[in-house]
Amino acid sequence: MLDSTFNVNSKKIVQELDAVLSSIDAEQINQLISQLLTAEKVFIIGVGRVYVSLSAMAKRLNHLGIKTWMVGDINEPPITDKDLLLVGSGSGESLFPKNIALCAKKYNAKIAHLTSSPQSTIAQMADVVVDFHCNSKSGNGIATIQPMTTLFEQSLLLFGDLICLELVRQKGLTLEEVAKNHANLE
């Protein structure tokens, strides 16, 4: 019986993810990619499971030659007006990301916001907003069978990989070139 439930839920979740990823506006994606390609440095902030999803994107961006740090990393350099802060927050009201965005604004950095609440406080500060159209603490959108903000967090992980794949194409990188930037102390 468990196997049957697992398979049914698996299909539903894949359908949910497809609905979210295919609902993201192409122009918003293009704007984000443009910011990633022109920034000297990229800083990424999120909390909880959003942080985990975005950490995977940060690692892959570094593999692509885009200098990227998670906010709070011990080796984090200063942000400047030539840099991008990428903020992941479904509600757009999480205190830590909101305060970091305010701080980045003081240094005239660009802000890109990945969210499901495009009218949020963070979205109002952002130069680029990518709307995921899924349920969050403060938003509504594509329904899910999953608890809390799981759909948003899963979507962020896949979105990051999709953005990086597009960056590989736009930068004309081969997979062999990308692999050269992979950690080797394993």
N, C-alpha and C positions, 0 to 999 in steps of 0.2 A: 504493500500500500504506500509506503514512504517513497519508493521509486516512482510511482505514478504521480504523487504530489510534487516531487522534485522536478519531474519532467514537465508537468503542467506549469509550475511556477517559473521554470527556466524559460519556457516559450513566452510567457507573459512579460517577464522582465526584459527579454531581448526585444519584444515589441515596444515596450515603454522606452527603452534606450533609442530605438530607431525613431520613434515619434519625436523625442526630444532633439536628437542630433539633426534630423531632417527639418525641424522647425526653426533652426537658427538661421538668421538672415545672412545671406551671402555678403552683403555690403559691410555688415558688422565684422564678419570674419576677415574681409579684405583690409578693413581699417586696423584691426588688431595685428595682422601680419605686417602691414606697413610700419606700425609702431615698433614691432619686434625687430624688424630689419634695420631701422634707422637709429635705434637707441644705442648709446655707447655701452650701457649696462642695464640689465633687467633685474629688478627686485620683486620678489613674490611674497605675498602675505595671505594667509588664511588660518583658520583655527580648526582644531579637531580633525575630523575625517577629511574636510576640505584641504587642510594642510597636507595630509598624506597624499591626496590625489595630485595636488599642485607640486609636491616635492618630486614626483616622477617626471613632470613636465620640466621642472628646473634642471634636473639631471640630463634629460634629453636635449634641452636647449644648449647646454654646455657641450654636449657631443657634437652639436652642429656649429660650434664656434661662436655662439652667442653667450657672452659673459653674463652669467646669471647667479644670483644668490637668493636664498630664503632669508627674509628679514629676521634678524636675530642670530644668524650664523656668526660664529666666533671670528671669522675672517671677512665679514661684511665690510665693504668700503663705504665711503660717504656717497649719498645720492646727490646728483646735480641736475641742472636744467637740461642736460643732454641725455637723461636717463628715463626709464619707464618703470613705474610701479604697477605691477599686475595684482589686482585685489580679487580674491575669490570669496564671495559671501552671498549665499542664497537670499538672505533677507536684506542685505545691504545695510544692516543696522548693528552688526556685531561690533562691540566696543573697541576691541583691540585693532581690527582692520580699519575701522572708521578713524581712530586716532592716528594711525600710521598714515592714512591717506591725507589727513589734515597736515601732518608734519611734512609729507612729500610736497604738498602744495606750497608750503613756505619756501621750499627750495626750487620751485618752478618746474618740478619734474612732471612729465606726462603721467596720466593715470588711465589704466584700462581696467574695467570692472566686469568680471564674469559673475552673472547673477540671475535670479529668477524674479527679481523685484526692480524693474527698470526705472521706477520712480523714487527709489530709496535715497537716503542721505548720501551714501557713497556714490551712487549713480549721478547725482546732481553735481558732484565734484569732478567726475570723470571726463576725460577727453574722448574715450571710446567705451561704449557699453555693449556687451554681448549678452543678449537675453536668451536664457535657456527654456523659458516658457514652462517650467515645471513647478510643482508644489514646493513651497518653502514655508518657513515659520510665518512670514508675513505676506506671502503671495499666493496666487492660485494659478493653476495651469493644468498641464498634462497630469492626469490622475495616475496613481501608483498603488500597487498592492503592498508596497514595501513601507517599513516604518520610517517615521520622521523625514529626514532630508536625504535618505539613501539614494534616491534616483538622481538628485542633483550631484551628489558626490561621485557616483559612478559615471555620470555624464561628463563631469570634469576630467576624469582620468582618460576616458576615450577621446574627448575633445582635444586634450593636450597632445595625445599621440597623433591625432589627425592633423592638427596644426603643424606639428613637427614634420610629418610626412610631406605636407605641402611646402614647408620651408626647405626641405631637402631638394624638392623639385625646383623651386624658385632660385635657390642658390646654386643649382647645377652640381650638387654633391653626389658622389657615388656612395653606395653603402659601405664600400671598403674605406673611403675617406672618413666617414662617420665613425666607423669601428676603431680607427686609429686614436680617437679621442676617448675611447672607453677606458675605464679604470683597469689597471693591470696588476694591482696588489691584491689579487684574489687567490 
